[in-house]
C-alpha cells in the first residue's frame, strides 16, 4: 500500500461479527475473498481479513444451526391431533 493511499476496508475497524443476518455474513465473506485474491495485499492485511472471515464463517454456521433447530415438521398423530417433530438431519 502506498503512503498516500486511503486505507481500504481491511484497515478500517471491523464491525462486530455477532448480531448480523446470515446474508450480511455471507456478503462480507464474499467481499473478504475478493480482497484476499488481490495481488497487492500485504501479509498483515491478509491475515487480518482471514481472521475476520473465520469469525463471519463461524457466525454464519451458528445461525444456520439455530435455524435448523427451529425447523419442525407438522405431523398428524393417529388421534387426529397435530404433532411437531424435528426435521431429520441430512448426512453431511
Buried (B, 14 or more C-beta within 10 A) or exposed (E): EEEEEEEEBBEEEBEEBEEBEBEBBBEBBEBBEEBBEEEEBEEEBBEBBEEBBEBBBEBBEEBEEEEEEEEEEEEEEEEEEEEEEEEEEEEE
